[in-house]
Amino acid sequence: MENKKIGRYLISALMLVLVLALGAGCSGGKEPAAPAAKVENQILLASTIGPIDAGIVSLLEDSFEKKTGIRVRHVGAGTGATLKMAESGKFDLVMVHARELEEKFVADGFGTERIDLMYNDFVIVGPEADPAKIKGLTTSAEALKKIMDSKSLFISRGDNSGTHVAEKGLWEKAGLEPAGEWYRVYEKGAEGNVKTLKYTDEQQAYTIIDRATYLTLKDQISLKVLVEKDEAMLNFITMIPVNPQKFPEVKHDQAMQFIEYCTSTEGQTMIRDFGKDKYGEPLFFPNSTEGKKLTQ
């Protein structure tokens, strides 16, 4: 019940910040403007936080604006909160990574279809001392069982974000139900993977995190990747246009232009190459029809 209250508060706060910020920008700081979806040549994206923190969302938005003159503005939240915000009809499209929640969003009529964009993977990170002795294990199921059996501290976002949904799925696949003092829900988990990973580092605990977040923070933390490359930990990110039949005010045509750009050879090449120079490896892999044709 408490998590639900926090979730509702977060969504309300994010929507208020969005309206106030966009209103000030469009009305010179006077009374908040009408919903931002009515601003010409601008669409609104509700996105999961990870790709925003990594920087790929802004890169795609800026490149698209230079090419088309259409501006994309985004608000970030966990996938569950992102989809809930989009159910208001105030956003034109979403970028998320929790298939079960995405399919429900479409089935309930809020979105038109799931469109493959990119993927990376989740990893299990932990202290170098590795009290649960999971380093080098080949499956998340084995690792999670050893963490649970040893009662080693594990940090969960606990916010129904894509990362949290993935984590719950991995516990379930392992046939385990985590509970006890060793399994800690981070009270600020809804603020994203960056804060969660930094907190996990402070606590010298274990957690499940996307590789992109780890790579962007690895020089600031002491935690190490201990378990990786388990197919069960692949992290698929999709885009979903908000349904114009349910919300006639959404800018469906412009949203589809942005999606088509992101999934084109040009957009997918940007995704493929993003992060290579700085981190020595890509943060994401292209996953659209055109992207799958590209060589790494």
N, C-alpha and C positions, 0 to 999 in steps of 0.2 A: 504493500500500500504506500509506504514511504517513497519507494522508487517511482511509483506512478505520479505522486504529487510533485516530485522533483522534475520528472519528465514534462508534466504539464506546465510547470513554472518556467522551465528552460524554453519551451516552445513559445510561450507567451512573451517572454523576455526578448527572444530573438526576433519575433515578429514586430514587437514595439521598437526595438533598435533599428530594424530595417525600415519601417515606415518613417521614423523620425529622421534617420540619416538621409534617406532618399528624398524625403520631403524638404529638408533643409537645402539639399543640393539643387532642387528644382524650383524652390520658391524664395531663394535668397535669405533663408533663415527666418522667414515669417511663419505663418501657420503651416503645419504639415500638409503637403500636397496630397492629391488623390492617390490611390494605389499606384505604385511605380510602374505596373504593367502598362499604364496608359502613356508613359513617356515614349515619344517617337524614337525609332531606331535604337531601342534598348530592350533587351530581354533579361529575365531573371532566372538564375539557376540556383536551385537548392542542392547542395553537394555534401557528401560525406567529407569529413575533415582531412583525412590522410592525404589525398591528392592535392588539396589546397596547401597544406603545410609543406608538401614536397616541392611545390612550385609549378607543377605541370598544368594546373587549371588556369592560372594567370597567363602562362605562356600561350596556351591554346586560345584563350579569350583575346589577348592582345593581337595575336597573329590574325585571327578572324576579323577583328575590328579594322585592322589595316587593309585587309583584302576587300571587305564588304561595306565598311562604314557603320556596321551594326555593333553596338556595344553590348557586352555581356557582363552583368554584375552578379556576384554570387553571395550566398549566405551559407556558412558551414555549420554542420551539426552531425551527430551520429546518424547512421542510416535510418533507424527507427524514427528519430525526431525529424529528420529530413523529409521522409515520406509523409509524416503527420502534418508538417507545415505545408507541403504541396497539396494536401487534401483541402486546403482553404481556397484553392484556385488563384492564389496570388503569385504563383510561380509558373513559368512557362515550361520548364523541364527539370529533371533531377538527374544526379549522378550518384549512384549508390552501389553497395556490394554485399547484398544479403538476399540470395535468390528467393528464398521462401517469402520474405517480406515483399520483394519486388513483384512476385507473381500474384500475391494477394492484392497489391496496389492496382495492378492491371485488371485482375478479375473483378474487383469492386468498382471498376469503371473510372478510376481517377487517372490512369495512364493508358496510352494506346498500345504500346508494345515495349518489350525489352530489347535493346540494341547493344550488341557486344562492342566494347570499346578497347579495353586493355586488361592486363592482369599482372600481378606479381605473386608473391607468396608470403605466408606467415612463417615465422620462425619462433622457436622457444629459446628465450634468452635467460641467463641467470648469472650468478656470481662466478668468478673464475675458480673459486674453491670448490664449487659444485657439490654441496652437501648431499644432494639426492643421487649423485653419480649417474647423470643422464648423458653426459658428453659422448657424442659419437653414436648414440642409438639411432636406428634408422626409421623408427615410427613414433609418431606423437603418442600413440596409445601406450607404448612401453614407457615413455618418458613421464607421462602424466600419472601412471600407476606408481612409478618410483617416487615422484614428488608427493603423492598422496600417502603412500606407505611410510615415507620418512617424515611426514608432516612438516616438510620444508615450506617456508612462507611463499605463497603464490598470490599475486595481485591480479584482480579482475576489474575490468572497466565497469561491469555491472549495470550498463545503461541501455541495453538493447540496441546498441550500435552494431554496424556490420562486424566489427572486431569481436564484440561480445557474443553476437550470434554465432560467429565462427568458433569461438572458444567453447561455447556451450555444446556445439555440434561435435567437437573433438572429444569432450568428456563423455558425451552420449555414445559415440562410436567406440570408445574405450570401455563402455559398460560401467562407468563410474559416476558417482554423485558426490561432488566435492562439498564438504561441509566441515566446520570446525574453525578454531582460532587460526589455523595455518592458512585458511582460504579467506583472503581479505578483499572485500569490495572497496575500491578506492572511491572516496566520497566526491572527488572531483573528476571522476572518470568520464563524465559527459562532456568535459572540456577537451577531450581528444587524446590521441595516441602519444603525442609529444609529452604532454604533462604526465600521462600515465607511465611512460617509460622512464622519465626523469624521477618520478616518485619511486618506481620499482628499483632504480639504481640507488636512491637514497636508503632504501630499506634492505638492499642487497638480497633481493628476492627473485623469484622466477615470474615470468609472464609470457603470454603469447602476443606477438606484435607483428605488424607487417614489415617486410624487409626494407621498404623505402624509408620508413620512420627510423629504423635502426641505423641505416647507412647515413642519414642526415645528422644523426646525433652521436655516432660511434666515437668521435673524437672528444666528446664532452662527458662520456660516461665510462664506467669500468666494466659493465656487464658484457658478456660474450654470447655469441650465437652458439648454442650447444646442440640443438637438434634442428635439422633443416632438410629440405628436398624430399619431404614426404608428400606424395600426390594429394593426400587428404588436406594438406595445408595450402593448396593453391587458392588465390584470392582474385576472383573475377569481378571486374568493375564494369557496370553497364550504364547506359543513358536511357531515360524514359521520357517521351514527350507527355506533358499533361494533356488530358483529353479535351479537345475543343467542343465536343458535343455536350460534355458535362459543364464546361466553363467556356462559354462563347467569347469571353473577353481575353482569353490567353492568345498570345501571338504564336500560333502554331506554325505558320509558314516560316517565320524567322527562326523559331526554335529548330525546325527541321533543317534549315540552312546551316545552322551551327553544328548540328549532329552530323550532317553530310560532310562538313568540312573536317570535323574531328575523326571521322571514320574513312576519309579519303586517303589516297596514297600520301598526299602532302602531310595531313595531320598525323597519320600513323607513323610516318618517318620521323616526325618530331618526337613522338612518344618513344619510338625505338631508340633514338639517340640521346634522349634526355638523361642527364646525370653521368654519362660515360666519362666525359672529360674530368669532372670533379671527383667522382667516386670510384672510377676505374671499372665500373659496371653499370648497366642501365637500372633505373629504378622501376621501370614498367616495361611490359612487352606488348606490342600491338596485337589486337585480337579481333578486328573487324574482318570482313571478307577480303578487303584490299590489304589490310595489315598482315594477314596470314600468308600473303604472297611475297612479303618482304623477307630478305635474308638478314640475319642478325649481324 
